[in-house]
Amino acid sequence: MRSARILLRARAATATRLRSLSTARSTIARRCTPAAARHLSSTPVAARRLSRTPAAARHLSSTPAAARGLSSTVDGEEEPIERDSMEYDVVIVGGGPAGLAAAIRLKQLEESTGNEISVCLLEKASEVGAHVVSGNVFEPRALDELLPDWREDADAPLQTKVEADTFAYLHSETGAIPLPCPPSLHNEGNYVASLSQVVRWLGEKAESLGVEVYPGFSAAEVLYDENGGVRGVATRDVGLNKDGSKGENYEPGMELLAKQTLLAEGARGSCSEEVMQIFDLRRDCDPQQFGLGVKEVWEIPEEKCQPGLVQHTIGWPLTSDTYGGSFLYHMAPNLVHVGLVVGLDYANPHLSPYKEFQRLKHHPSMAKHLEGGDCVAYAARVINEGGLQSVPKLTFPGGVLIGCSAGFLNVPKIKGTHTAMKSGMLAAENVFEAIQTEEREAVGYQEAFQSSWVYDELNEVRNYKPAFKKWGLFGGVAYAGASAYVMKGKEPWTFRHDSVDSSTTARIDDPRAKPISYPKPDGKLSFPLLENVARAVVDHADTQPSHLVVKDEFRDSMVGKTARSLREYGAPEANFCPAGVYEYPDDELVINAQNCVHCKCCSIKMPLEYIKWTVPEGGGGPNYQLT
């Protein structure tokens, strides 16, 4: 019965999204060329009402794709594909906290200076916020700067102030030792919130200022000019068959051209990763480190809810050599946000972050908050854990990196929304100036970051995560305490990250590759994986090509009966994926791309990083409402 209710909710949510398409499609189609209108109408999106700037703010044109090296084959001959284009001053890729903060700040600058600026924001989810997930204890520092009067807005989804912080070490499946709450986890003045709801609210603010917000459009390709600079992005082609051939409803993607392109895709964004490689933006920083967060939202009896209670734990069920910890937050009137974050530099290929989370909920310190309630939402997403050492160069000709595309998460705080928003605001200010002065690279953004409180905050905690890597849980805790209470983050040394997470997985014959026996889900506190995936309301068109692609150089070694991941590493992807995408029935790799929740873990933790994560058709993926 429980599963049936979940599936009914998922189907109802999908039906509601589809019913909302016609108005959005017709609104956009009226402003596009016929071919562009056909492209928009064939894209399965649930777009929200759009508030538009005047059409004169940008120009529509058709650009031969051959100019970008694109063509189609007809009777063995190459012919150019024409793609419609739309021109703006700024195109922002990603409708999360960073992208929306940047968009709002740009329009504020337009108002204060009188210099018009056209801003377009693309979001690959079916609606703004539908791919956003976080714990979330929201620190309002950046929001206070961006929208100083936000507390006077009755619609602001920040209503539950933090009232109490607790911290504990779980030493066994039943035992817990209370610990002093470290300074980084003091949350006075912060709010327990759903970040997906906060982002929806910010999206409305951006639209009201004249930002053109286009949910349901995935940026699939970075466009470059004749000098090698970025000149915008192209959306994904629609109407392709599973084998990649053109279906009867095929339409090429659209080009969104801009003087400046802001990449705000979140951790491990595909366009961001390409740009970092093309412009060698990581040449002077350490490899990025990642963690995987797995989360549920529970509805509990209102009399049991303790709004504003914040609980964090370390220790069990993770071993002392695995970085991670849990969170549990009570949100008015009757919700509990609960989850586990696991550092992806762990060694044991048998470890399953999802199953570790499921057994964690049976610990008395967790179960007492959930018993008698219902799990109503599920989500998963990777987070950046590299800290300041792993932040790349932020600018390149024609654009910038902002938010988690660059990696501004404060690791011991487990917070990155405030730093992401501030980075978007700093970028907006410098991009705005660069456009006025016709500079191709907004170089002032880099200096602005290094002079900001974001830099100071990250610099103070730069050694926390690598200390855990060097000395394990207990040594890491000891160092973190010394840094926080004695050295105040001012130690004259910096610990480095020297490896990527895919390289830390032990081979199957390594003593660290210890099989783990996970308990069977009881259906009350813990659940089978696919039951929870249904709670994420995942929706991909099943006729499109897989967006999870085995890289060409690994096709012979990773596919088939001799797949190296299975034979050498014991198929860790079948364990770490929080959506059941990868499996090996009959010892052959099967990719269930339709299950994907867009966490990006596979592009990070796969042995040899043999998977390339590309964007599916716009609107595909999870549809988060409460996360």
N, C-alpha and C positions, 0 to 999 in steps of 0.2 A: 504493500500500500504506500509506504514511504517513497519508494522509487517511482511509482506511478504518479504521485503528486508532483514530484520533481519534474518528471518528463512533461506533465501537463502544463506546469508553469513555464517550462522552456518553450513549448510549442506556442503557448499564448503570447509570450514575449516576442517570439519571432513573428507571429501574425500581426501583432501591433506595429512592429517596426515596418513590415511590408506595407501595411495600410497607409503609413505616413509618407510613402515615396512620391506619390503623384504630384503633390503640391510642390515639393522641393525640386523635383525634376523639371516641372514646367516653369518654375521661377528661374532656374538656371538656364534652361533651354532657350528662353526668350532673349537671353543676352549672348547667345553663342551662334556660330555659323551652323548650317545644317548638319555637317559631319560631326561637329562637336556635340550638338544636341543628341545625335544618335548614340555617341559614346556615353554621354551622361545617362540617357534613358536605359541603356543596357547594363548599367552598373547597379548591383543589388545593394543599395544603401538605405538606411533609415535616417535621412538627414533631418535635422531640426529646422525650424523656421529661420531663414537667413535674413539678416539685416545688411543691406548692401550699400557700398559707396557708389557714387555715380559711375555709369559705364565708361564715361570719358576718362576715368582714372587709369584705364589701361586699354590696350588695343588688341584686337583679335586678328590673327593671320594664320595662313597655312604654310608650314615649313616642310620642305622635302626632307624626309628622314635620311635620305642619302647623304645629306650634308653632315650627318652625324655617323655615317658609316652604316646606316640601317637600310635594308632592302628586302624585297621578297622575291621568290623565285617563281617564274611562270614559264612553263615549257622550257625549262633549263636556262632561262635568261634572267638576269637580275633587273628588277625594276624598282624605282624609289617608292617608298611609302610616304604619303603625305600625312603629316600630323598637324592638327590644329594647335595653335599656341595662344596664350594669354599673357600679357605683359604687365608687370607690377614693378613698383620700386623695391618691395621686399616680399619674398616668399619664405614662409616659415614651415618647416616640415616637422609636424608633431604637435598635437594639441594637449600636451600635458602642462604641468605647472610652469616650466621654463618657457615653453613656446607661447603660452597665453600671457604670461607676465611681460614677455618681450613685446607682444602685439599690443597690449594695453599701454605700455610705456611709450611705444612709437606714436600711438594716437594722442597720448597726452602731450607729447612734444609737438605734434602737429598743431594742437590747440593752443599751446602756450607760445609758439613762435610764429604761427600763421603760415608756415611752409607746409603745403599739402604733401601727403605721402600715402601712396596706395599700398595696402598690406593684405596679403592673402595667406591664409593658414590652412594647410592640408592635414587631415587626420585619417589614418587608415581604418579606424574602427567605424562601426555603423553609426555611432554618435559620439560626440565629445564625452570623454570619461569612460567609455565602454571597455577600454584596454588598460585603464589605470588601476593599479593596486598598490597599497602600502599598508603599514601596520594599523592605524596611523595615529601617532601623537603628533599633532601639528604645532610647530613653533611659529608664531605669527610675526616674527621680526621683519621679514621681507614684505609681508602683506601690509604691515603697518606703514612701511615706506611707500608702497605702491598705491594703496587705497586707505589713507589715514582714517576715513570715516566709516570703515567697513562694519564696525560694531553697531552702527546705527541702522544697518540694513537687516530688517527682520527676516529676509530670505537667506542670509548667510548661514551655511550649514556647519557652523562652528558654535554649538550651543552647550557642549559638555566640557566644563573646565576640569582640569586635573585636580583632584582633591587629595590623593594619597599615592605615594610611590613605595613599592616594596621590591626587594631583591633577595634572591636565595640561591644557594648551591644545592642541587639535587644530587645526593651521593649514591642513591640506589632507586629502585623502582617504587619505593614507598617513603624513603627518607629525604628530609630537607633540612638544611641549616640556614637560618636567616642571616643575612650579611648586611653591613652598612651600605646604603645606596651610594654608589660612586657619584662624584660631581656631574659627570656627563649624563647621568640618568635622573637628575633632579629636574622635574617638569613643572615647577611652579610657573603659572602664566600661560601654559600650553593647553591645548584642547584635544580631547579624544574625538576623532572624526572619521568619516568615510572620505578618502581622498578622491574617489571617483565622483562623489557628490560635490566636493569643493571645486573640482575641475569643471563640472557642468556649470556651476555658478559663475566661475571665472569666464567661461565661454560666453555666457550671456552678457557679462560686462564688456567683453571684447566686441561682440556684435553690436552692442548699443553705441559703441564709439565709432563704428564704421568699418571694423575689420571684416573682410570677407572670409567666413569660416566654411570650409568644405569638408564635412565628415564623409567617410565612405570612399575616399580617394587615396590610394597607396602610392607613395613616391617610389618608383621602381628603378629609376635610373638618374644618375647625376649627369647634367649636360655641361659641356666645356666649350669655351670660345676658341678662336684661332690662336690665341696666345697661351692657351692652357688653363686659363682661369675658369672658375665655375660661373655659369650663366643661368642656372636654374635647375629644374628637375623635370622628368617626364613621369606621368602616371603609368600604371601597368596596363598593358593591352587587355581587353576583355573579349570574351567569346572564343577563347582558345579551347580546343579539345584536349582531352587528357594526354594525348601524345604530342601536344604542342602545335598541331596543325590548326589552321583557321577553321572555326565553325561557321555556321550559316549566319550567326549574329556577331561575327568578328568586327571589332573596331579597334584601331590603334590607340594607344594612350595619347594623352594631351601633354603639350609642353607648357610648363609654367615658368616663364622667363623673368628674371629679376636682376636689378643692379646689385642686390645683396641677398644671399640665401642663408637663412639661419637653420642649422640642423639641430633639432630638439627631439630626436627620436626616442630618447631614453637609453638605458644601458644596452650596449652591443647593437646599436642601430646599423642597418645594412648600408645606407648612404654614408653615414658617419665613418664607418670602418673603411669604406672605399676611399673617402677623401683623406683620411689619416694616412693611408698607404700611398696614395698618389702624391701627396705633398710632403711625405715623410715627417708628419707632425709628431711622431713618437720617438724621434731620434734622440732627444735629450731627456727622456723620462723612462721610468721603470715599466715593465710589462703590467698591464692592468690585472687586478685580481678581482674575483667575483664570488658572490655567495648566492645561494638559491633560497628564496623565501617561499614557503608554502603556508597558505592561510585559509581559515574558515571564518564565517560569521554565523553566530548562533543567536537564536531568539529564545529568551528565557522568560519565566514568569516575572512580571514587573516588580513584584514585591521582593524578588530575589536579586534584582539588579542593584549594583552599587555604583551609580554614575560617577565617573572620574577616578575610579580605582585603576591604577597602573601597576602591573606585576611583570617583572623580568626574572628569568632564571638562566643559570649556566649549569653544565654538568650533564647528568643522565637525561636522555638515553645515549648521548654522544660520548665517545671515548675521550680520554684526556688529550689525544693527539689530533682531534678533529675540532676545528674552530666552529663555534656557533652558540646559539642560545634561543630561548623562547620568549614570547611576549603574550600578554593577555590584558585586554583593556575593556572596561565596562563603559558603555555609551548609552545615554538616555534615549528613549525611555526603557528599553528592554533588550539591548543588543550586547553581545560579547564578541570582540574581535580577538582571535587567538591564532597563533602561528609559531613556526619554527624556521630559523634561518641557519643554513649549513654552509660553511665556507667550502668552495669547490676545489680547494687544494688538498682535499682528503685523498688518502692512498687506496683504501680498500674498495675494489671494484664491485663488491657485493652490497655496499651500503646503498640504501634507498632513502633519500630525504623524506619522501612521502610516507613510507612505512615507519620511519623513526618518529615522525609527527603523530601518526595514528596511535602508536603505543605511548607516546608522551601524554596524551590526553587521559590515559588511565591512571596517571600518577595522582595521588590524593590532592596535591596542591592545585592541580588543574581540574580534575573531575568534579570537585565540589562546586565549581562555578558553572559547569555545563549540565549536570544531571537535572533531568526534568525539562530540558530545553530541546529545541530542534535546530539542526544545522540547515541554514537556508542559503548559504553561498559558499563558493570555493574559488580559489585563485592561486596562481603561482607566477613568480617573476624573478629574474636575476637582479641583483644589485651590485654596484661597484664597491669593492672593498680595498682598492689599492691606495686610497688616500692621496695626499699631496704629491708623493713621489711618482704617481702614475698619471697625473694630469698632463695631457699633451699640450703642444703649442695650440693656441685657441683660434688663430686667424689664418686665413689663406686668401689668395686673390678671389674676390667675389663672394666671400662668406665667412661664417664663424661657427664654432661649436658651442652649444650651451647646454646647461643642465646635465643630466646623466649621460648624454652623448659624450661629454668630456670626462665626467666622473667626479662630482663634488660632494659625494656622500661623506658625512662625518661618521666614521665607523663606530666608535664607542657610543655615540649618541643614538645610533641606528636611525639617523635622520638625514634626509637630503632634499626635502621639499623646499625648505627655507633658503638653502644655498643655491638650489636650482633656480628658484624664482629670482634671487638677487643676480645670478649670472645672466639671466635673460634681460633683466633691467639694465645692467651694465653694458651688455652687448647692444641693446636697443639705442642707448644714448650715443654710443660710439659709431654704430652703423648709421644712425640719423645724421651725425656730423659728416661721416665719410660721403654720404650721398649728396649733401649740400656742397661739399668741396670737390666732388667727382673723383674721390680716391677709390681705387679698386679694392684695397685691403684696409679694413678698419683696425689698424694696428694699435690704436689707443685702447682697445678692449683688453689686450693682454696686460698693459700697464695698469689699467683700472682694476682688473682682478687682483693683481699683486699688491695694490694699495688698499684693498677692501677688507672688510671684516670676514669675508669668506676665506680669504687667504690666511688671515690670522687664526681663524678657528681651525682650519685644516692643519696648519703648521704646528699648532699646539698639541695635536693628537696624532701626529704623523707616524710615531713609532709603536703605537698600540698593536695594530694587526701584525706587523713583522715580528714583534716580540713574542706573540703567541706562536708564530711559525718557528721561531728559533728555540723556544723553551717549553712549548706545550701549554696546557691550561694553567697549571699552578705557577710556573715561571712567568707566564704572560700576565696573570693576575697580579703577581708580586711586582712586576715591572710597571704595570699600569698604575698601581697604587703609588709607587715611588714617583712616577712621572706626574701624577695628578696632585699629590699632597706635598711633595718635597721639591721636585725640579720645576713644577708648574709648566711643563711642556717646553722648557727653555734649555733642554740638554743640548750640548754643542755637537752632537753626532746625529746622524740619520741612518736608520737601518734601511737596507735596500730589499726590493723584491727582485729575484733573479730567475724566475721561471714562470711560464704560463700554466694555467690550471690543467690543461690537457696532458701536460708532461708529468704530472704528479701521480697519475693513476698507476698502481702497481700491476705488474704482470701476474697472471694466474698462478705461476709457480713461486711467487714472492711470498715469504712468511707473513707479510702484512695483508695478503689477500685471504682473509679469514671468512668462511661462510657465516652468515647471520641467520638465525632462525627467528622469524618474525611471527608474533601471535596472529591468529585469525581474527579479522574484524568482527565485533559483536553486533554491529548494526544499530547500536545505541550511542556509544561514544566514538567508535571507530568504524570506518566504512571501506568497502572495496573501492579501488581507484576509479573505475568507470562510473560508479554511482556518483562520486564527487565531480567527475568531469561533466556529468549532466547538470550539476548545480552551477557550473560555469557558463551554461547556455552557449556552448560552442557551435558555430554555424559557418561551414565552408561549402561553397558550391561544389558538388561532387563530380562535376563534369570538367573542371579545370585541371591543368597540370599540377603536380605536387610542387609546393613551394619549398620543400625540403629536398635538396639536391645533393647527391653524392658527387663530390668534385671529380672532374675528369681524370686527374692523376691517380685517383684511388679506385676507379671503377673495377679494375681487374683484381685488386687486392682486398676490397671490402665487401664485394657482392658475390654471392654464391656459397658453395659448400666449404670453400677454403677461406672465408672471411677472416681477416686478421683480428678484428675486434673480438670476435667470438673465440677463435682458437688461441690467441695470445693473452687476451684480457678478460675473457669470460663474459663478454657482452655487457659492459657496464651501462650502456645506454638503455638497456631493458630495465635497469634498476633506478637510474637517476632521473629519467624522464617523468615529470609529474602529471602526464596526461596519457600514458600508455601508447605513445606514438610508435615506439620501436620494439619489435619482438622478433624472435627467431624460431618460428614453427618449422619443424623438420630441418633445423640448423641452417636456415637461410633467412637473410634479412628481409623483413617486411616493414614498410614505412606507412603507418596509418596517419597520413597528414591531416585527415579530417578531424582528428582528435586534438590538434595542436592548440594550446592556449597562449602561444606567442611569448613563452617565458625566455627564450633564446638560450636555454641551458645547453642544448645539443651542439650549438656552434662553438661552445666554450670547452665543454668537458669531454667531447668525443675523442677517443684515441687518435692522435695525429690531426685532429680537427677536420675529419674527412667529410663533414656535412657543411654545405653552404646554405645559410638561411636567407631565402629571398621572400619578398612580400607576396601574399596571395592577392586575388582580386579584392578591390576595396570593399569594406564592410564585413569581410570574413574574420573569423576568430571568436574569442570569447565576448560575452556581452555582460560586463560587470555593472552592477547597480549599487551595491552596498560596500564594496571593497575600498 
